[in-house]
Amino acid sequence: MTWLFKALSRLPLRVVHLLGAGLGWLAYWLSPRYTQRMRENLALSGIAQNDAEYRRLLRSIVAEAGKGLLELFVVWGRPFEQALALVRQCDGWEHVEAARAAGRGVILLTPHLGCFEIAGLYCASRMPMTVLYRPPRLRWLQPIMESGRGRGSMTLAPTDVSGVRKLLAALKRGEAIGVLPDQVPGSGEGVWAPFFGRPAYTMTLVGKLVERTQAQVLLVFAERLEKGRGYRLAFMPMQPPMRGEPSQAAGIMNAAVESVVRLRPEQYLWSYNRYKIPQGVAREE
């Protein structure tokens, strides 16, 4: 697997994306559960206005999901500067600079949209950044992931109380942290809030950190450009700002994530089990 990882990282991104698209279709045809979840999440989101648009989007989503998997080997495996060179355009970085000039920390929300790994790498090349880290289920992938992510000014924090303390400390120092806002939290770490019209168990961590630190919250999207040309990064302030009690703040965050997903819905990871019910959490009807 290490040999395969190195080989893939050296291929042109366009070739990797072509192989990834094929892998996406292979997974679609071989995994009924994966396919059902992808189709159901897309259909119930209401993004597609008719059957023709649904079919067109679904074809793109299948291919983009495969690209998203294989491109990780390029982002993690290439030398740091070569990986950063894949970012062809960056819009909105001035919002990060404005927050830093005001002495505020920055919370970067990177949904399962586009190449969120390159977004973190880019930020860590320009300022200190801390992200929560959960070891992968595949043990052979752990050293690859750690070496690929832990570059520049990136700090990896465990997904426990000590990790949350590291996030809080980083924000108080005026640094950045990265969070996957559409990742399902564990029992007691979230509330039910609507996401594309359906109740989704949503983390309260971001709202609590904002309340404690008054950090600037930005949505980050690394758009996958056509024909393997690289990525376009966009940093967008939350509108409206996160505020209120946990359920209200979670609802604001989910609505903001929805708005970004609608920009390029074909690059969202619709196969992710966003609506699962963590053990010990009561289902909301």
Secondary structure, 3 states (H helix, E strand, C coil): CHHHHHHHHHCCHHHHHHHHHHHHHHHHHHCHHHHHHHHHHHHHHCCCCCHHHHHHHHHHHHHHHHHHHHHHHHHHHCCHHHHHCCEEEEECHHHHHHHHHCCCCEEEECCCEECHHHHHHHHHCCCCEEEEECCCCCCCHHHHHHHHHCCCCEEEEECCHHHHHHHHHHHHCCCEEEECCCCCCCCCCEEEEEECCEEEEEECHHHHHHHHHCCEEEEEEEEECHHHCCEEEEEEECCCCCCCCHHHHHHHHHHHHHHHHCCCHHHECCCCCCCCCCCCCCCCC
